[in-house]
């Protein structure tokens, strides 16, 4: 059977109003449109907000207090009706029962509509493959997310990524094209456009050199995409080079939202500090903070920015203790009042006996002043001093020469991704008879920039499942 694209998706529940603004994260249900509800005699009818089943921390609708029990009963019937409609449309019952909000208005794509070509990425929670859509011959990326469909919380965690991707709509954010599953399936594949490179892969190529205008072009796209995420109440929580995808037209897109979550100042709940890959993790998370916001992404952006300019990661700790020590040595340690006010779980354990002064300007003295100023802001050990993505875009760095170049003017590179860099390094080690030293060790053989192949030529067409994962390795 052919593939149904997301643009042509058929609404499986006519009673649902999908015309609400993208980014609302909610689907409004007109109760008078559903057979479970009768329309009142006047021109008004109740509306109920179906809250997200994937731990969204946003507003939830409230039913009128009058006739509450009757409305609650009708709502239960409505949910059962929606589940039945979604299962009839081809969705597995375990998904509809737990995370129906994530699939509202879509129909599942068929696995036999795609031919897997090769594996192009491996993460903690997912695997990514390059694939061909049979009907159109279009090359896509398929991400298989790992979860336990018998465990509701595991399904909700997986569904949160889908909800977030459907909320976001920006040229510098990876667009979710559809979902592959079936009524009897225990797995789920996310379908994305294929991107030839990622930043980590590019940085690993000795023959690739990024100009200053090119770095500005990439940074502007990264921060623009992140600004959109934050404006929609989403923090990514795993910004790093392998999650920043680049196509042959020079467009950079933020990918892998597997660790992303909604952030809101209302109904705040404790968050996990076990997010963001170690080399890009901000100090407050290393200190155990469970109350943080979008500023954690800005720290990671600062790490990526410096890496683009220097050609290698700037904070390569092997443990959390060593990572925090490296941060304090480079950026300085927080002032005493920060330790007193923050009340972070690991503060007493990791607070240095003697304060560190920042040596960031001295370390980056050969870089342009405007670049160092932006790095210094983004790598502020106190989160509030990092500003916002919008303020970073307004930085003097982007308004001084050389200006960011147009993406279409960027050079074309051979496909290059993080997985290719790892394969090359492994081959080099085998050649010299050496042993691997861990997945976090990456040797840089170039100055500022490189590309990693998005596809490793391994035939997957004989596999019975289609798995999709974003090209990066998920958090720690």
Secondary structure as UniProt FT lines:
FT   HELIX           6..8
FT   TURN            14..15
FT   STRAND          16..17
FT   TURN            18..19
FT   TURN            22..23
FT   STRAND          27..30
FT   HELIX           31..33
FT   TURN            35..36
FT   STRAND          47..50
FT   TURN            66..67
FT   HELIX           68..88
FT   TURN            89..90
FT   HELIX           93..103
FT   TURN            104..105
FT   HELIX           111..113
FT   STRAND          114..122
FT   STRAND          126..133
FT   TURN            134..136
FT   STRAND          139..145
FT   TURN            149..150
FT   HELIX           152..167
FT   TURN            171..172
FT   STRAND          176..180
FT   TURN            183..184
FT   STRAND          189..193
FT   STRAND          197..198
FT   HELIX           199..203
FT   TURN            206..207
FT   HELIX           212..231
FT   TURN            232..233
FT   STRAND          234..235
FT   HELIX           241..243
FT   STRAND          244..246
FT   TURN            248..249
FT   STRAND          252..254
FT   TURN            258..259
FT   STRAND          261..262
FT   HELIX           278..280
FT   HELIX           283..286
FT   TURN            287..288
FT   HELIX           295..310
FT   HELIX           320..331
FT   HELIX           336..342
FT   TURN            345..346
FT   HELIX           347..350
FT   HELIX           360..363
FT   TURN            364..366
FT   HELIX           369..378
FT   HELIX           383..386
FT   HELIX           389..393
FT   HELIX           396..399
FT   HELIX           407..409
FT   HELIX           418..431
FT   TURN            432..433
FT   TURN            439..440
FT   STRAND          452..453
FT   TURN            461..462
//
